[in-house]
């Protein structure tokens, strides 16, 4: 489903028990200098990631200062974030002139410990090529290195490298728990483009071979992936970014199932198997 950009007034874009992606939570919070935002999400572990700006964050008495170093947009430096345990009370305060903040979550009942991920801790993988039109970079904020500290939540930022090209290809899905072939992970994206008037398409392809759906995505679009194969593409001349939230039903590690008609291209895209391994 496509949710066009709108003023969400600091209220959840994807709330708890969403009928489309019940394993996900997503909010966008915009603050000016000195403004604070308080929240708690029972039954969901979350993380706080400044898209731009810098925050001081307090979680149940634990304090983290100067989280977020990016200025004008999501291309302006490396991401940072703080993990918030399920149901914990969190407060973040803008210490820059302005801040736009992503709050991402996954359903999980166990209460773990908060921790911060700084720019130096980000796990980066780059794969694909200009020739295959699949060149991109992934910055894992809460990736595989935190399996012992996070329950079901995976959070990454994905960038096209160069201008134009495909992401999420070869086409794949992860909507059914049937190990070892596939896991169920609900997924939510928020897109940004450079320049801002850029655009792309999000495809949702059906398993039965019938024609699926295509969504026109623009700067600020949110997409929920509840089922189906789901590649996306950015128009030539534009760079695309998407903030990615994955919430697993039974485990944190993601197992993707590649559409059989196109899975042969796993052998043609440089580095793609290393990328897949970073989600496991």
KEPAKE-679261 format. One record per atom (N, C-alpha, C): x, y, z; residue in one letter. Coordinates in pm, whole numbers, plus 32768, in hexadecimal, padded with zeros to 4 digits. Atoms other than C-alpha are relative to their C-alpha. Example, Ala and Ser with C-alpha at 12.3 -4.5 7.8 and 13.67 -1.06 7.14 Angstrom:
BEGIN
80597F898000A
84CE7E3E830CA
805A80788000A
7FAE7F897FFAS
85577F9682CAS
7FB3806D8049S
END
This chain:
BEGIN
80547F898000X
800080008000X
8058807C8000X
7FB97F808007X
807581617FB0X
7FB780678057X
80337F917FB0X
8046827880B0X
8046807D7FCDX
7FBF7F888035X
808883C58001X
803280598071X
7FCF7FA47F9AX
814C84D280BBX
7F8E8054803AX
80657FAE7FBEX
8077858A81BCX
803880308084X
7FD77FCE7F7EX
809B865182FDX
7FC27FA6806AX
8034805F7F9DX
807985408402X
7FFB803B808CX
80097FB97F80X
80948640851EX
80407FB08072X
7FB3804F7F9EX
818F855D85D5X
7FB17F8A8038X
804C80777FDAX
808F844385E7X
80257F8D7FA4X
7FCE80758048X
80DD82E28575X
7FC87FF77F73X
8028801C808AX
80D582A883FEX
7FCF7F707FF6X
8028808C7FF3X
80C381318441X
7FF77FE48095X
801480107F71X
802E80F8859AX
80047F6C8027X
8000808B7FCFX
80297FBF8672X
7F887FB67FC6X
806980588034X
7F5C7E9C85EBX
7FC580327F7DX
802E7FD78084X
7F457F368491X
7FD07F857FB4X
803580778042X
7E6B7E4A83C3X
80557FD07F8AX
7FAC80268072X
7F657E4C82A2X
80847FC4802FX
7F7C802C7FCFX
80B17E29835DX
800080048099X
800D7FFB7F6EX
80607DD484C9X
80847FED804AX
7F7F80137FBEX
81CD7D808510X
8057807E7FFBX
7FB47F83800EX
823D7EE684C0X
7FC18073804BX
802B7F7E7FCAX
8227803D8562X
805780697FBEX
7FB37F968041X
828F818484BDX
7FC48088801EX
80297F767FEAX
827F82F1851EX
806C805C7FC7X
7FA67F958028X
831A842E8490X
7FE38077805BX
80107F937F9FX
8354853F8593X
805880757FD3X
7FB77F888026X
83B986A28539X
800080628076X
7FEE7FA97F8CX
844587888647X
805780777FDAX
7FA57F8F8008X
84E288DE865FX
80597FFF807CX
7F9E80017F94X
86018932874AX
7FBE800A8089X
80347FFF7F78X
85AF88E288B6X
7F7E7FB58012X
807E804B7FF3X
846A882A886AX
801F7F6E8021X
7FF0808C7FD8X
844086D08902X
7F867FAF7FD6X
806B805C8023X
837085A188A7X
800B7F87805BX
800780737FA7X
8304848F899AX
7FAB7F927FC1X
8053806D8032X
82878337893BX
80247F7F8049X
7FEA808A7FD6X
826681CD89A5X
7FA37FAA7FACX
805080588056X
81E980AC88CDX
7FFD7F76803EX
800880857FC3X
817B7F7E899BX
7FFA7F937F97X
80028072805CX
81C27E3688EBX
805680107F85X
7FA97FE98073X
82B47ECF87EFX
80868038802FX
7F7D7FC37FF1X
842A7F058801X
800E80677F91X
7FF47F958063X
84898045874AX
808F80337FFCX
7F827FB88004X
85B1811286DEX
7FE5808E7FCFX
800A7F728022X
85E2828886B6X
807480217FA3X
7F9A7FE28065X
869E82F2857BX
7FE6808B7FC7X
80137F7D803EX
86C484638521X
801A7FF87F6AX
7FE87FF2808FX
8693849083ACX
805B80777FE9X
7FA97F8B7FFCX
872785E983DEX
7FFA803B808DX
7FFD7FC17F7DX
878C86B08510X
80427FA98069X
7FBC80427F90X
8816864D8663X
7FA68002807AX
805A80137F8FX
876A85CE879EX
804E7FDD807EX
7FE0803E7F81X
879F8592890EX
7F8B7FA38021X
806580687FEDX
86E58454896DX
800B7FC7808DX
8003803E7F7CX
867A83CB8AC0X
7F9D7F8D7FFEX
805380797FFDX
85F1826A8AEFX
80097FC3808BX
8006803D7F7AX
858881FC8C4CX
807D80218053X
7F8E7FD47FB1X
86A182C78CEAX
80877FF97FB9X
7F848004804FX
87AC82738BE3X
800080777FA0X
7FF97F878050X
882583A78B26X
806A7FF27F92X
7FA780038074X
88C383C189CCX
7FFD808A7FC0X
7FFA7F76802FX
89398512894CX
803980087F73X
7FCA7FE48085X
8979859C87F2X
7FED7F917F9BX
801E806B8060X
88D484818730X
7FCF803F7F7DX
80237FC98082X
88C684DA85BFX
805B80747FD9X
7F9F7F9C802BX
89C385A584FAX
7FE080397F75X
801D7FD68089X
891485E383ADX
7FBB80887FFEX
80377F7A800CX
88B7873E8338X
7F8F80097F9CX
80697FD98061X
87FD878881F6X
7FA67F8E7FD6X
8054806F802EX
878486298195X
80437F7D8027X
7FCF80837FD7X
87BC84B181BDX
80817FD87FB9X
7F8080188043X
88E684BD80CDX
807380478048X
7F9F7FA87FC0X
899B85AD81B8X
803C7FBD807BX
7FC080437F8FX
8A6284BA8290X
7FC47F78801EX
802780877FDAX
8A32836D833FX
7F8D80028066X
806D80077F9EX
88FD83018407X
80327FD9808AX
7FEB802E7F77X
88F482CC857EX
7F777FDD803BX
807F80257FC5X
87E982388660X
800E7FCE808EX
800580357F77X
878081C587B9X
7F907F998008X
8062806B7FEDX
86CD8080880EX
7FAE801B807EX
805D7FEB7F91X
859A80A088EDX
7FB97F7C801DX
804080807FE1X
85227F6389A0X
7F6880077FF8X
8091800A800CX
83BD7EEE897CX
7FB980458074X
80507FBC7F9DX
82CF7FD68A32X
804680698052X
7FB47FA17FAEX
83E480B28AC1X
7FD6808F7FE3X
801D7F728011X
83A882248AF7X
807C80457FC8X
7F927FBB8042X
847E82F48A0FX
7FDE80937FEDX
800F7F71801FX
84B2846989EAX
807880297FACX
7F907FC7804BX
857F851188DBX
7FE780957FE9X
80047F6E8007X
85D0868388C3X
805D802F7F91X
7FAE7FCB806BX
864E87418794X
806880608039X
7F957FA57FD6X
879F87E387D8X
803C80497F89X
7FDE7FB48078X
87CC885C8672X
7F8C80607FE4X
80697F9F8020X
86FF897185D1X
7F7C7FBB7FDEX
807780508022X
860D8869854EX
802B7F6E7FF7X
7FE4808F800CX
85F386EF8545X
7F867FBB7FC6X
8067805D802FX
852C85F2847FX
802B7F75802BX
7FD9807A7FBAX
852684A58534X
7FA87F8C7FD4X
8048807D801BX
84C5834684CAX
7FFB7FAE8080X
801080607F92X
843A826485DBX
7FCD7F7F7FC2X
801E807F8041X
843B80FC8560X
7FED7F948069X
801780677F9DX
83B37FCE8615X
7FD57F7B7FC6X
802E80878021X
83697E5B860EX
7FBF7FC3807BX
804580417F90X
827D7D8E86E3X
805F7FA08048X
7FA880537FAEX
833C7CED8801X
7FE0801C8092X
802C7FEE7F76X
82DB7CB2896BX
807280048065X
7F9380067F9FX
84257C698A18X
80428089800DX
7FC27F7E7FE6X
84C97D998AB9X
80987FEE8008X
7F6F80068005X
86397DC28A5FX
803C80828036X
7FBD7F897FCDX
87357ED68AAAX
801380677F91X
7FE77F9A8065X
8753802489F4X
8095800A7FDEX
7F767FE68027X
889080798933X
8001805D7F87X
7FF17FA2806FX
891081738834X
80577FC37F92X
7FAF80228075X
8998813886D5X
803480837FC6X
7FC17F878034X
8A8E8245866AX
802D7FE97F6FX
7FDA8007808DX
8B068294850AX
806D7F987FE7X
7F91805F8012X
8C4181C38539X
7FD37F6F800CX
803380887FEDX
8B698093858EX
7FAD7FCE7F8BX
80578026806FX
8A9F8092844AX
80447F977FA9X
7FCF806C8055X
8AC77F568379X
7FD4801E7F70X
801E7FD48088X
8ADD7FBB820AX
80227F907F9DX
7FE5805F806DX
8ABF7ED580DBX
7FD680437F7DX
80207FCA8084X
8AC87F3F7F6FX
80067F8D7F9CX
80058070805EX
8A687E587E53X
7FC0802F7F7DX
803A7FE08082X
89EC7E4A7CEEX
806580477FA7X
7FA97FBD8060X
8A767F087BC5X
7FAD805C7FA9X
80457FAA8060X
8A22801A7AD0X
7FCF7FAF7F89X
802680518074X
8A1A7F1479BCX
7F7E7FB48017X
807A804D7FE3X
890B7E487A6BX
7F8D80578031X
80667F9E7FD3X
884B7F857AD2X
7FD07FE1808FX
802580287F78X
88507F057C3CX
806280358068X
7F957FD17FA9X
89657FD37CDDX
7FC480498078X
80357FBB7F8AX
890F80317E45X
80557FE4807BX
7FB980087F81X
8995805E7FA5X
7F997FF28070X
805780137F8CX
88F37FE480E8X
804E8021807DX
7FC57FDD7F7FX
8942807B823BX
7FA97FC0806CX
804980487F98X
88D57F88834AX
801380488086X
7FFB7FBE7F7DX
887F8044848AX
7FF07F97806DX
801480717FA6X
87EF7F1C8548X
80007F827FABX
7FEF80738056X
88787DFC847BX
80287F84804CX
7FE280837FC7X
89037CA384BAX
805E80088078X
7FA07FF87F91X
8A147D1A85A9X
7FBC80148086X
80487FE87F82X
89067D6386AEX
7F9B7F92801FX
805F806D7FE7X
88577C0F86B2X
7FEF7FE28094X
800B80207F71X
88A27BE58825X
7FC680748051X
802F7F8A7FB8X
881A7D41887BX
7F7780307FD2X
807F7FD6803BX
86DF7D6187A4X
7FAC7F837FE7X
80578073800AX
85AE7C7F8791X
7FD87FD97F73X
803580208084X
84FF7C8B863BX
8019806E7F99X
7FF97F878052X
855B7DDF85A9X
808180087FAFX
7F917FE0805AX
863C7E22847DX
7FE5808A7FC4X
80107F788034X
86747F8D8411X
807A80237FABX
7F967FDC805CX
873E800182E6X
7FDA807A7FAEX
80157F988063X
8768812181F4X
803A7FCF7F7CX
7FD680308082X
877F80CD8082X
800A80747F9EX
7FE47F95805EX
881281AF7F77X
801C7FC57F76X
7FD0801F8086X
8822818F7E00X
808780437FEDX
7F7D7FC8801FX
898681C87D89X
7FFD802F7F6FX
80177FC98084X
898982AD7C5DX
7F6F802C7FF3X
80867FC98018X
884683237BBFX
7FB07FA07FA9X
805280628045X
873482347B59X
80257F738029X
7FE2808B7FE5X
871F80BB7B86X
7F9E7FBE8060X
805C80557FB6X
86747FA27C42X
80347FDF808AX
7FE580367F7BX
86667F387DAEX
7FA27F8C801AX
805680727FE0X
85D87DFB7E45X
7FF77F9E7F8DX
800080598074X
86397D397D0EX
80787FA3800BX
807680438038X
86327C197CBBX
7F888004805FX
807B7FF67FB3X
84CA7C237D2FX
7FFB7F93806CX
800080597F8EX
849C7B867E84X
7F8A8021805BX
80697FE87F9DX
839F7B647F9DX
802A7FC18084X
7FE980397F7AX
83967B108110X
7F7F80118050X
80847FEF7FC1X
82287AF08170X
7FCA7F818041X
802D807F7FC9X
8215798681EBX
806E7FC28055X
7FA080487FAFX
82BF78CC8305X
80037F6F7FD1X
7FF180898032X
8336778E8258X
80957FE27FF1X
7F70801A7FFFX
849C775782BDX
801F7F747FCBX
7F937F9F8011X
859777198232X
7FF3805A7F85X
800A7FB6807EX
851177B280EEX
7FE080948013X
80347F777FF8X
847478F38177X
7FD5801D808FX
80397FD27F81X
841B79BC82AEX
7F98806B7FE4X
805D7F8F8009X
82FA7AA882E8X
803E80788046X
7FD47F7F7FCDX
837B7C098314X
7FA9806C7FBFX
80457F8B8033X
828B7D2D82EFX
8067806E7FE7X
7F9D7F9B8027X
833A7E538249X
7FBC80847FE1X
80307F79801AX
83087FCB823AX
807480557FCEX
7F9C7FA6803AX
83C580CA8166X
7FD18090800DX
801A7F718017X
83DE82448166X
806A80337F9FX
7FA97FDC806FX
847282D88028X
802680938002X
7FD07F78801AX
8542840F7FE1X
804980007F7AX
7FC07FF38082X
85C8848D7E95X
805A807A7FFDX
7FA67F908017X
86E5856E7E29X
8016800E7F6BX
804D7F907FC9X
868A865F7D8EX
7F747FD4802FX
807E80267FBFX
853F86647E4DX
7F8F7FE67F9FX
806C8019805FX
846B86647D12X
80107F7B7FB8X
7FF080858038X
84E985077CC0X
7F8A7FA68020X
806F805D7FEBX
840183DE7CB1X
802C7F737FD9X
7FE6808B8023X
83F382677C8CX
7F7F7FB27FFFX
8072805B7FFDX
830E813B7C85X
801C7F8E8060X
7FFB80777FAAX
82CB80317D8CX
7FA07F9A7FC4X
8053806B8036X
824D7EEB7CF8X
7FE07F9A806DX
802880707FACX
818C7DE37DB7X
7FCD7F947FA1X
8021806A805EX
81877CA47CE9X
7FBF7F8B8048X
804B806C7FC2X
80937B8F7D34X
80427F797FE8X
7FC78086800CX
80F27A257D6AX
7FB97FAB7F97X
804D8053805DX
7FE1799F7C84X
801880227F6EX
7FE07FDF8089X
80747A3E7B4EX
7FA8806B7FC3X
80557F958032X
7F5C7B3A7B25X
804780878011X
7FC27F7C7FFAX
7FB07CA87AF1X
7FEF803B808BX
80037FC87F79X
80087D547C3AX
7FE380957FFFX
80197F717FEFX
800F7EC07CA9X
8081804E7FF3X
7F8F7FA5800AX
80F57FE67C62X
7FD980848041X
801B7F847FB8X
810B81197D41X
8066806B7FD8X
7FAC7F8D8021X
8194826E7CDEX
803580388083X
7FC47FD37F83X
828982C57DF6X
804A80827FEAX
7FC27F7D8005X
830384267E3CX
8047801A8084X
7FB87FDE7F86X
83D184D57F47X
7F9F80028077X
805880097F8BX
832F84758094X
7F9A7F907FFAX
805D8071800AX
8264834B8016X
80227F938065X
7FF180757FABX
822E822B8109X
7FBE7F897FBCX
8035807B803CX
81FA80C88088X
7FFE7F93806BX
800580767FABX
81837F9C8150X
80017F847FA6X
7FF3807D804BX
81E37E4280D3X
7FC77F918056X
803D806C7FB2X
80F37D42815DX
800F7F777FC0X
7FEB807F8044X
811F7C378052X
8027801C7F6FX
7FDE7FF6808DX
81A17BF77EF4X
809080277FE7X
7F7B7FD8802DX
82E07C347E31X
800180977FEDX
800A7F6E7FF5X
83467DA17E4EX
807F804A7FD7X
7F927FAB802EX
84577E3D7D77X
7FD280917FF1X
801F7F75801CX
84697FB77D4BX
806B803B7FA6X
7FA67FC48061X
850F809E7C51X
7FF780978008X
7FFC7F6F8001X
857C82097C42X
801A802E7F71X
7FF27FCB8086X
856882DD7B08X
8090802E7FE5X
7F7C7FCD8023X
86A983397A4CX
800F80938028X
7FE47F767FDCX
874C847B7AC7X
7FE780208092X
80217FE97F73X
86E0844E7C34X
803E7F948058X
7FD4805F7F9CX
876D83AA7D6AX
7F8D7FE2805FX
806D802B7FA8X
868682E67E51X
80387FC88081X
7FE180327F7AX
8698829B7FC5X
7F7F7FC68038X
807480287FB1X
85B081CA8095X
80297FC48087X
7FF480317F76X
85A28194820CX
7FAE7F818009X
803D80848006X
855180268243X
7FEE7FC5808BX
802380417F82X
84A17F80836AX
7FD37F727FE1X
8029808C800AX
848A7E058380X
7FE27FCB808BX
802680407F83X
83D37D508497X
7FE17F6E7FE9X
8013808F8015X
83E97BD684ADX
7F947FC68059X
806880427FB2X
82CE7AF88520X
803B7F9F8066X
7FCC80687FA7X
839B79DB85B4X
809580098019X
7F707FF07FEBX
85077A468593X
802B80867FC4X
7FCC7F818034X
85DE7B75854AX
80407FF07F76X
7FBD8015807FX
86A87AE2842AX
7F9B7FF77F8EX
80577FFC8075X
86097B2482D8X
802D7F967F9BX
7FE7805E806DX
85EF7A0C81D7X
7FA580277F8CX
804B7FD48076X
85867A8F8082X
7FE97F8C7FA1X
801D80648067X
84DB79B57F7DX
7FFD80497F7AX
7FF57FBC8082X
853D7A1B7E1DX
7FA47FC07F99X
8060802F8065X
843F7A027D06X
80487FA27F9EX
7FB68063804FX
84A378C67C48X
8020802D7F71X
7FE87FD5808AX
848279677AF0X
8079805C7FF2X
7F957F9C8007X
858A7A6A7B49X
80777FE2805AX
7F96801E7F9EX
866279C17C50X
80877FE87FBFX
7F8080178044X
876E796E7B4CX
8059807C8001X
7FB07F868003X
87D87ADA7B5AX
804E80168082X
7FAA7FFE7F8BX
88667A9F7CB5X
80927FE47FDBX
7F798021802EX
89927A1D7BF3X
803D806D7FAAX
7FCF7F9A805CX
89B57B587B21X
801B80878043X
7FF67F7E7FBDX
89AA7C737C22X
80747FFB8064X
7F8A80077FA8X
8AFC7CB67CCAX
7FDF80218091X
800C7FE67F71X
8AFB7C9A7E45X
7F797FE7803DX
808780097FC9X
898A7C4B7E6CX
7FF67F93806CX
800780697F9AX
89C67B0D7F34X
803980318085X
7FD07FC27F84X
8A927BD38031X
7F958059803DX
806F7FAC7FCFX
896D7CC68049X
7F987FAA8045X
806680587FC7X
88787BAA808BX
802D7FCD8088X
7FCB80367F82X
895A7B20819CX
7FF980658072X
80047F997F99X
89537C6E8255X
7F7880098045X
80837FFF7FC4X
87DF7C3E829CX
7FE67F828054X
801780807FBBX
880B7AE48338X
80437FFE8088X
END
